[in-house]
Amino acid sequence: MNIINFSEQNSVMNHFMAEIRDKSYQKNRLLFRNNIERIGEMMAYEISKTLTYKTKTVTTPLGTIDIPLVKDEVVLATVLRAGLPFHEGFLRVFDHAANAFVSAYRMYTNREHTEVGVHTEYLASPSVKGKTLIIVDPMLATGGSMVAAYQALLKTGKPASVHIASVIGTPEGVEMLKSNLPEDTSLWCAAIDPGMNEQKYIVPGFGDCGDLCYGEKL
C-alpha cells in the first residue's frame, strides 16, 4: 500500500489541522466544516496528479491549444454522515465524478464500550467496474467502516484502482486496510496519530467528526 501522510510535509494543510484539533475552534461548526472541505480540496488536487491523462485540443477565440485532461473515470464514494463535508471538498475538484454513498457506522458490542462492530445498511452507487474509486471518510480509526464501505462498493464491480482518503488515521486503521484492500491501494491522510483510547477514539485526534460538523446524536 502506498501511504501519503501530509503531516510529514510542510503545507497550509497543517494550519487547517491545527484549527480542527483546537477545542476552542471546534465551537464554530461552520469553521470546522469549512476546514474539512478545504482539506478535501487540497487532497483531491494531490490525488489528481497521480491519475492518467489524455491530450485534448481546445478551441479558443484566437486559436487552438492541446491540454492534457484526466482520462480516468472517477467514482467518488463517501461514508455517511461525517464524510459529507469532506466529500464536498473532493467534488469541487472532481466536479465531473460519479458519486456513491455508503452508510457504514460503528456500534459498541460490549457494555464497556471497548469492542466495536461495523454495520452497513445503505448503498447508492453507480458501477465502479474498471473505474478509479476514491473513498473518502474523515476518520480512519479501527478501519472497519472503511473496509465495510469498500466491500459494499465491490457489489457494483471491481475498480481499476483504489484511493482511500482520510483526514486523520491510526496505525491500527492502516494495518486493517493493508489486510483487506488491494496491495496497490493508495492511502492519503492529513495526519496519522499514535493510536486510540479504550473507546476506539483516535488520540490525540479531534473528537467525533460527525458531531463536530452537524451536532451531537442520540
Buried (B, 14 or more C-beta within 10 A) or exposed (E): BEBBBBBEEEEEBBEBBEBBBEEEBBEEEEBBBBBBBBBBBBBBBBBBEBBEEEEEEEEEEEEEEEEEEBEBBBBBBBBBBBBBBBBBBBBBBBEEBBBBBBBBBBEEEEEEEEEBEBEBEEBEBBBBBEBBBBBBBBBBBBBBBBBBBBBBBEEBBBBBBBBBBBBBBBEBBBEBBBEBBEEEBBBBBBBBBEEBEEEBBBEEBBBBBBBBBBEEEE
